């Protein structure tokens, strides 16, 4: 499953919507979204179902690899790190294809401050769902996502 960061952005800003001239997502930033309070958010998604085989339920894992930031004028930065303040891990839980990915009740969201990954999994490139749960993320549905994100404690380096 693929979740567009704008989908998460809508959950963070509603209500109220951002002013018409504001942008939550800017091209070339090393993270996906910026919250109304300035939190830098990285969005990852996964699904048990894959298009090629409904009988096979995917082992859930998310990419958490540190990376270089890209700037269209300067190229890649020399620093390899995680550039966000928090991660939103999105899990589509449906086990059959007769459910629409737009059905929000089939989504679960795990919100984790980036500093937890940096302290507990500093060089790890992927994390399984069970390993993620062991880090005690904030777990919510779409309706609670905004409050969880806006109240998630962050540490900036």
Backbone torsions as a table, in degrees:
resi	resn	phi	psi	omega
1	UNK	NA	147.6	179.5
2	UNK	-126.1	125.5	176.8
3	UNK	-108.7	123.5	175.3
4	UNK	-72.5	136.3	178.9
5	UNK	-55.6	-28.6	178.7
6	UNK	-61.9	-31.6	177.3
7	UNK	-61.2	-45.1	177.7
8	UNK	-67.7	-39.8	178.8
9	UNK	-58.3	-38.8	177.4
10	UNK	-62.7	-39.0	178.7
11	UNK	-67.9	-31.3	-179.6
12	UNK	-75.9	-37.6	-173.9
13	UNK	-93.8	-12.1	-176.8
14	UNK	-101.0	129.7	-22.7
15	UNK	-80.4	163.5	-10.7
16	UNK	-89.5	160.5	177.5
17	UNK	-72.1	156.4	177.9
18	UNK	-69.7	159.2	175.4
19	UNK	-58.7	154.0	-175.9
20	UNK	-58.5	-28.4	-177.2
21	UNK	-93.0	3.5	-179.9
22	UNK	-94.4	156.6	178.8
23	UNK	-131.1	132.2	174.4
24	UNK	-86.6	-24.6	-177.3
25	UNK	-121.5	130.4	179.7
26	UNK	-123.9	133.6	178.4
27	UNK	-60.1	145.2	173.3
28	UNK	77.3	3.3	174.3
29	UNK	-77.1	150.5	-178.0
30	UNK	-83.3	16.8	174.6
31	UNK	-143.5	170.5	-170.6
32	UNK	-85.3	-43.8	-172.4
33	UNK	-139.4	160.0	169.0
34	UNK	-121.7	127.3	-179.5
35	UNK	-74.3	166.9	176.5
36	UNK	-58.8	-22.8	179.3
37	UNK	-97.4	7.4	175.2
38	UNK	93.0	3.6	177.9
39	UNK	-69.5	134.7	177.4
40	UNK	-90.6	122.0	-170.1
41	UNK	-117.7	131.6	172.1
42	UNK	-105.6	131.0	-177.0
43	UNK	-112.7	129.1	177.0
44	UNK	-128.7	147.5	-179.8
45	UNK	-138.2	156.5	178.4
46	UNK	-155.1	163.9	-178.9
47	UNK	-146.6	147.9	173.5
48	UNK	-70.4	-30.8	-178.4
49	UNK	-90.4	143.8	172.6
50	UNK	-126.3	151.7	-173.6
51	UNK	-64.1	-26.2	-173.8
52	UNK	-84.5	-18.0	-176.2
53	UNK	-159.1	103.2	-178.4
54	UNK	-68.4	-25.7	-178.4
55	UNK	-75.3	-20.2	-179.1
56	UNK	-95.2	126.2	177.2
57	UNK	-103.1	118.7	-175.1
58	UNK	-60.0	142.4	169.7
59	UNK	-74.2	121.2	-173.5
60	UNK	-79.1	125.0	170.9
61	UNK	-150.0	155.0	-176.9
62	UNK	-126.3	147.4	174.8
63	UNK	-78.5	130.7	176.5
64	UNK	-132.3	19.6	-173.7
65	UNK	-63.7	131.9	169.5
66	UNK	-62.6	151.1	-178.1
67	UNK	-151.1	169.5	176.4
68	UNK	-84.1	142.1	174.6
69	UNK	-77.4	150.3	179.0
70	UNK	-113.5	133.7	174.1
71	UNK	-124.5	127.5	-175.9
72	UNK	-63.3	-21.1	179.3
73	UNK	-93.5	-39.3	-174.3
74	UNK	-101.0	-12.0	-176.8
75	UNK	84.2	-153.3	-178.0
76	UNK	-78.5	141.3	174.9
77	UNK	-75.8	155.8	178.4
78	UNK	-75.7	-19.7	-176.0
79	UNK	-80.9	127.5	173.8
80	UNK	-103.4	114.1	-177.4
81	UNK	-161.7	175.5	171.2
82	UNK	-90.8	126.3	-170.0
83	UNK	-97.4	-1.8	-177.0
84	UNK	-97.2	168.7	172.8
85	UNK	-91.9	-29.3	178.7
86	UNK	-153.0	159.4	176.6
87	UNK	-111.3	141.9	168.1
88	UNK	-114.6	111.1	177.6
89	UNK	-96.0	122.0	-174.9
90	UNK	-108.6	124.8	-179.9
91	UNK	-119.0	119.3	173.7
92	UNK	-87.8	112.6	-168.8
93	UNK	-92.2	-3.2	-178.1
94	UNK	-60.4	143.7	179.8
95	UNK	-111.7	0.5	175.2
96	UNK	-134.4	156.6	-177.1
97	UNK	-82.9	-0.4	179.3
98	UNK	-82.4	3.2	178.0
99	UNK	-104.9	135.5	179.0
100	UNK	-77.7	136.7	173.9
101	UNK	-62.4	-13.6	177.0
102	UNK	-81.9	-7.7	177.8
103	UNK	-77.1	102.0	-172.0
104	UNK	-63.0	-23.6	-179.6
105	UNK	-68.6	-11.5	178.1
106	UNK	-95.5	5.7	179.3
107	UNK	-108.3	141.9	174.1
108	UNK	-129.3	142.0	-175.0
109	UNK	-122.8	133.7	179.2
110	UNK	-116.7	118.4	-177.7
111	UNK	-110.4	126.1	-176.3
112	UNK	-135.9	128.1	174.8
113	UNK	-61.4	139.7	-179.0
114	UNK	-60.7	-32.8	-178.5
115	UNK	-60.5	-28.9	178.0
116	UNK	-65.3	-45.1	176.4
117	UNK	-62.5	-42.7	-178.7
118	UNK	-63.5	-35.4	179.3
119	UNK	-79.6	-41.2	-173.3
120	UNK	-93.7	-30.9	-175.5
121	UNK	-136.9	57.3	-169.1
122	UNK	-59.5	-35.1	-176.8
123	UNK	-113.9	4.2	-176.1
124	UNK	-71.3	141.4	-177.7
125	UNK	-97.6	-28.0	179.6
126	UNK	-137.1	156.9	177.0
127	UNK	-138.5	134.1	177.3
128	UNK	-78.7	163.8	179.0
129	UNK	-60.9	-42.8	-180.0
130	UNK	-64.2	-40.2	178.0
131	UNK	-67.3	-36.7	176.2
132	UNK	-62.4	-47.4	-180.0
133	UNK	-60.5	-33.0	179.0
134	UNK	-65.4	-21.3	178.1
135	UNK	-83.6	0.4	176.9
136	UNK	59.1	58.6	176.1
137	UNK	-71.6	164.8	170.9
138	UNK	-77.6	124.9	-177.9
139	UNK	-108.7	132.4	-176.9
140	UNK	-151.7	166.8	169.2
141	UNK	-93.7	-179.5	-176.5
142	UNK	-63.4	-37.4	-178.4
143	UNK	-62.1	-32.1	-178.7
144	UNK	-94.7	-2.7	-173.3
145	UNK	-60.5	-44.5	-178.2
146	UNK	-56.4	-51.2	-177.8
147	UNK	-63.6	-40.3	179.4
148	UNK	-62.4	-47.0	-179.4
149	UNK	-62.9	-48.6	-175.7
150	UNK	-67.7	-21.0	179.6
151	UNK	-106.1	5.9	-178.9
152	UNK	-73.0	127.1	179.7
153	UNK	-70.2	136.8	178.8
154	UNK	-128.0	157.8	173.3
155	UNK	-129.8	126.2	175.8
156	UNK	-103.7	136.9	-179.9
157	UNK	-75.4	NA	NA
